[in-house]
């Protein structure tokens, strides 16, 4: 077995619901035609999924086209960790010496 973490792909969104597959397929083809002519919709996906009593048209942006946010490392440089050195004076009582 390989220890691969599952990718967090974007979820599918329900576009419309239909009683028959043919109706849903017509909507799917219309969306594909619109997206093929428009550069703004590059990478969009569409599928028809069967539910118990009807069919749903689902859409999403392909995971390869999703803009990924850069994560901050959480590490700070040494100067910002050190802070002001005056705050860290020894707490030894000079009278006890």
Secondary structure, 3 states (H helix, E strand, C coil): CCCCCCCCCCCCEEEEEECCHHHHHHHHHHHHHHHHCCHHHCCEEEEEEECCCCEEEEEEECHHHCCCCCCCCCCCCHHHHHCCHHHHCCCCCHHHC
